Amino acid sequence: MDPETGLDGMRSVGIRGDRIVAISEGALSGDVVLDVAGLVIAPGFIDLHAHGQSYQSNEYQAHDGVTTALELESGVVHVADWLEARKGKRLLNFGATVSHGSSRHFVMPGLEDALARRRALVRSGDGAGPGDFEELRRAGYEELTPEQIKGVADALDEGLNEGALGVGMAHGYYPGATNEEIFRIFQFAASREAPIFTHVRNMGVEPMQEVIANAASTGAPLHIVHANSMSLWNIGVVLDLIEGARRQGIDITTEAYPYTAASTNVASTIFDPGWRERLRISYEDLQLQETGERLTAATFDKYRTEGAIVIIHMMKPDWIEHAMKTPFVMIASDGMPYAPGAHPRSAGTFSRVLGRYVREQKVMSLMDALGKMTLMPAKRLQEVAPQMRNKGRLQIGKDADITVFNPNLIIDTATFEDDLSFSKGVEHVLVNGQFVVRSGKTVDVRPGKAILGEYRESR
């Protein structure tokens, strides 16, 4: 099945090296012949929103059919260091945006020690973000001067030149970023024709209007992450707003994940005073990742001070179904770094869509769902990352990133109560022509390659 050409038929697929070299109605011969009768051969799934970037996280993603896992919402700092630390060490293709939130720290005084520690983590391959250091988290509440904003743009420019896939702008986590700052960063991104991947300022319609207006005014390409959890009960009007902007020719895309719960650190700005009213939930709707316990007022205060990852039960099934069936909404996991009890989206997003929303509920066709997981994400990136023109397609000459699954069995198995578990029904996964999953088992290889942004010129 190839979403770009619409091919949906019985075929043999031939691979040589890292490319697809034959697609035939007849049998093909080769050094390795794999009988996949009764299974679907599809392009490998592309996840634009994967915070889990370790080998262990990759393993769960691979068993969910993912071949390319990208960190585009939060982004990273020291892009060249981050890419180098993963070279030859990852199961899946990888890449990232340059982080707007973390780049703000470079222009703030008094953070030198924290920045040095963070860079050491990046170089080690462990990664780091504002949540790793309390002083950096607090800095998210600070407003920047116009001169400082220019300094942030310079840092972002360096990241783009090092291969970032755009600008990661999760300003819902740093409320000190003013409307002017966000607009100026949109202007910068437009000057480089770099897409912005944004976690908007807060839940609702107005923050969506802010970023859409900025995209319309500047011409910056815009991708709004997890529209489901940022819209909540406003999902209908938000998707109508995005669709209307798209009809006017504004370059806007969006994504959703197929679960009714979100996940983040309870110390983050999302839980600043007034959160129960804003989200229309209470303490018992928060589940501690580490133990699975539901919080109380007392335990919330404890973990709010200490910091801990929580799962936030705050969405209704019909909101998710609305997002799933909207034609222009892509699928992306927002998968968390591997940890015991991590949100099940980290392991089951794509299989859940194919099992629950395609096979069981028939919310969309199999081909439409595959397009949301493969072709649409590839197209979102291919203007800045030419490599993506060879991904998300099952065609001669394209990259041999391939997922083979059983459409009658595929389903997620990870739950909110237990540790992560592999999805069912994903039989074989190839990354750049190498098996990373074969007959349902992980293959211990490291074929993942960096996906790099390429920009014509600096500002």
N, C-alpha and C positions, 0 to 999 in steps of 0.2 A: 504494500500500500504506500503510495507516494502522494501526499497532499498537494504538491505543486502541480503535477500533471494530471492528477485524478486517477492514475493507474490503480486498479483494484482487481487483480487477477492471479492465476496460478503461474508462478515464474520460478526459474532457478536464478540465483544471484551468484556471480563470480567475483572473487576478490583477489587482487594481487598486491602485495605490500599493504599500503594504507589506503588504497583506492578501490572503488567498485569498477570493474573492467568489463563486466558482461551482465546483461539481464535477458534471459532467454526463455521462450516458451518450451524449449526442449531441455533435456538433461545436459549438464556440464560436467566435465571431469577436472580433477585437481588433486593436489597432494593430500588435502583433507576434504572429505565429502561428508556433509552433515544433512541428515534427513530431518526436515522440519515439517513434514506433512501434517496438516491440521492446525498449524500455528500461523500467526501473522508475522511477516517480516516488515518492519517499519524503520524509518529513520530513528536514530538514537534521540532520546528526549533531552531537551535543553532547558535547564533550570536557571532562570535569570536571578534568582533570589535565594541563594544558599549560604547561610552563615557558617555551616559546618564545612570546613575546608581541610580537615585532617584526613589521613588515610582511612581511619576508622569510620569517619562520617561518610567518606566516599563509598565504603563498602555497602552501607545501607542504601545509599543513593543508587548504586549500580544495580542492586537487587530490586529496585523500583523502576529500572529501565533507563536511568539517567546516564548519559555519556559526557555531558558538559555541565559543570556546576560552577556558577559564577556568583561573586560577591558584589552586587551592584547597588544595593540600597545604602548600606553604611559606607561601603568603600574602604579603602586602606590608605595609609600614609607610607612614604618611602616605597613607592610602587616598584622600582627596580629591585630593591632588596627583597620585597615580598615575592616577586616573581622568581628571583634567583633561588630563594630558599626552597621553592617547590619544584624546581627543574629536575626531571628524572625521578621524582619521588611520589607521584600521584597516580592513582588508579584512573582518574577521569581528567578530561580537559578542564583547565582552570583559567581564571582571569578576574579582574576587579576594576571598579571605578576608583578614582582618587577621591578621598573623603573630604567633603567640605567641613563637616563638624570637627574632624581632627586637625585639619589645616588651620582652623581658627586659633589653635593653641600656639602656633608658631609666632603669632604677633602679640601674644599676651605676656607681660613680664612675670617673672617668678616661677615659671614652670620648667626651667631648664633641666632639673634633676628628673622630673617625671618624664619629660620628653626623651632623655637619654635612656632611661629604663625601658620605655616603650619601643624605642628603636632597636634595642638589644633583643627584645622579644620578637619583633618583626624579622630580624635577621636570623633568629633561631628557627623560624618556621612556625612558631606557635601563634603568631599574630597578637594584636592588642588593639583595644579600642578605648573610648572614653570611660566605659564602665569598669575598666581594670584598675583605675586609679581615682581615688576620691577627689583629689585636687583638680583633675581634669574634668570630672563630672560637674563639680561646682562651677568651673569656668564656663560651662554651658549657659549659665544665667547672666553672663556679662555681655553688655552691648559693645559693639566695636565702633570706632571712629571711622569716618570716610577714608582716612589714610590707612588705617588697619585693614579695612576691607580690600583696598588695593593690594596690600601685602598678602592677604588670603588668596586673591586672584593669581598672584605671582606663584604661590605654592601650588595651586591647582594647575597652572600652566606647566610647571615642571613635571607634575604627575602625568599629564597628558603626553608630554614628550617622552616619558619613560614607558609608555604603552598602556596607560589606563584606558578603559572602555567608555569613559565619560566622567561625569561628576556625580558622586553619591551625596545626596542632600537629605539627611534624615532629621530635618529641623524640628520635628516633633519632640526630639530629645534634647534640644538646646534652645529654650525659649528666649534667650538673650538675643538671638538673631532677629533683627527688626525687619519690617516689611521692606525697608530700603535696602538692607544688606542682601536679602534674598533676591530682590529685583536686580541689583548690581551683579550678582553671581550669574543670574540668567543672561544678562548682557554679555558677560565674559564668555559663557558657554556658547552663546550665539556667534561670537567672534571667531570661535574655533570650530563651529558646526558640531559641537560635542553634545550628546544627549545628556539630560539631567534625569536621574532616577531618584524620585522623591518620596519620602514618608512625610506626608503633609503635616502642617502645624498642629492640628488636633482633629478629632472626629467631627464630621459634619459637612455641610455644604460650603460654608464660607472659606475654609482652608483650601478646598478644591478650586473655588473661584479665584483665590489668590494666585495659585500656580498656573491655572489656565490663562488668566489675564496676562501674567508675565510671559508665558509662551507666545501668546498672540501678539504682544507688544514687541518682543525681541526677536522672535523667529527661532528661539532655541528649541530643539527637539525635546519632548517631554514624555517620560514614562512614570505613571503614578503606581506605586507599589501597593499590594494587598488592598484593593478597593473595598473588599468585603469588610475588613476590620476597621477601616478608616471611615466607612459610611454608616455601618450599623443599620438602624431603621430607615436611614435616608438612601439606601442602596439604589432605589428606583430613580430618584431625582438626580443622584450623582451620575449614574450611568447615562441618563438622558442628557445631562450637561456635557459629559465627555463626548457622547455621540454627536450632539449639535456642533461642538467645536470641530470635530473631525469632518463633519459635512461642510464646514466653512473653510476647510483646507489647512487647519492647524495640525501640526505633526504631534499628535498625542496618542499614546497607547496606555494600556493598563493591564492588570493581572489580578487573580484571586486564587486562594487555596480552598480546598473542599472540606474544611472543618469548621465547627461552630465555636472553637476556642482559639484565642491568641496566646502569645507567650512573650515575656520580657522580664527584665529585672525589676523587682518590687521597689528598688531604690530609685528608679527612673522618674522623670518628670511626669509621666502618664499618671502617677499616683500622688501628685501634688494635691494639696487640700482642695476638696470639691470633687474628687474623682468619682465618688459614688453617685453623685447627682449627674455628672457629665456622662458616665457610662451606663447609668441606670442599673447598677449591680451593687452588691455588698460584699462583705468579707468572705462569706461562705462560698462565693463564686470564684474565689482565688484558691488554687491548688498548688501546694509547694512541689516543685519538680523532684526534689531529692527524696521525699518521703511519701508523696501522694496525699498528705493531710490537707484538709480544708482549713483555711485560716479563720481566726476570730479577731476581734478588735485588739486583744492583747498580743496575739502572735503576729498580727500585721505590724503593730508598732515595733516589735522586736526585730522582725526581718527587714522592715523599712530602714532601720538603723544599720543593721549588719549587711544588708544586701543579699538577695537570693533570687533565683529564677522561679517565676510562678507561671502557671497555666491559667488563663483568664477565660472563664466560661461566660461569654457575653453576646453570642450571636444566635439567631434562630435558623432552623433548616431552610425555611422558604427564602431567607435572604441569600443563603449560599446557592440555592437552586437558581435564583434569579441571575446571579453572577455567572454561574456555570453555563447557562443557556444563551447568554448574550454573545452574539457572534464575534465581537471584536475583543473580548476579554480573554487574555492568555492564561495558561496555568503556570503557576510558580509556587514553590513550597514555603518560602520563608523558613527553611529548615534550620534548626538550631544546631550548634556544635554538639557532637556526641557527648552525652552524659546519661547515667542511669536515670530513667524516668523522663527523658526528654520528650517534648511534644511529638506525637505520632506523625505529624506532617514531615518530620525529619527523615522518615523511612517509608512512608506510604502514600504520598500525595498523588502520584501519577497513576498508581494501581487503583487507588480509591476512585479516581475519576472514571477510569475505564471499567471498573467493576460495578460501582454503585450508580454513577450518573449515566453511563452508556448502556451497560448490559441490563441492570436491574430496573432503573427508573426511566430509561429511554428519553432522557432530557435532551440528548444530542446524538448524532450519528457517530459511529466509530471514526470515520474519516474526519469529521469536523473536530472531534476531540484530539485526534493525532495532529491536526493542523495547529491547534492551540498549544501543543507541546513541542513542536518541531519547527515547522515552517515560519510561523509567526514570530517566535523568539529570534530565529536566524535573521529574518528580515529587519527586525528592530535594530540589530547591531551591524548589519553588513555594510552600511555606508561608512562606518568608522573602522570596522574590522573586516577587511576583505576575505579573511579566512572563513567567515560565516556564510559566504556565498556557496561554499562547498559542504555546508552542514544543514541539517533539517530537511534533506532531500534524499530519496532513494533512486538515484539515477547514475548512469554510466559517467565516470569521470569525477563523481563526488566522493567525499571522504567516506571510508568504511567505518562510520559510527552507526551501528545497527543494533536494534533491539528486537528480539524474537520472543513473542509471548503467546500464551494460550488465551484467546478471547473469552472462552467459556469458563475459565478458572480464575483469571487475574483478579486480585483483590488485595487490599491492605490488611495486615494482621496486627500492627502496632496499636496499642490502646493508651488511654490516659492514665491507667492504673499500673501498668507493668513497664518493664524495660522495653526498649525498641526491639522489633523483630522484623525479619525479612518479609517482604510481600510474597504472595503466592502467584504462580502463573508466569513469572518472568523466567524463561528457560535459558536463553543465551543473550549475552550482551558483548559487543565488540567495540573497542575504542581504537581508532586509527588502525583497523585491521587485526587487532589482537583481542582474543577472548579475555574479558575480565570476569565474566560469568559464563560458565559452560555447564550445561545440564543441571542448572540450579545451584552450582557450587562456585565459590570465589576462586579465581585463578590469581596466583601471587605474581603479578607483573606490575610495571609502572609505565604504561604507554601514554599517560596523559600529557598533553602539550599546552603551552600557554596560548591563550587567545589574546591578541594584542591589538590595541587601537593604533591606527595610523592617521596622522593629521598632516594636511598639506603644508601648513606653515604656522609659525608662532604668531602671536598678536603683533 
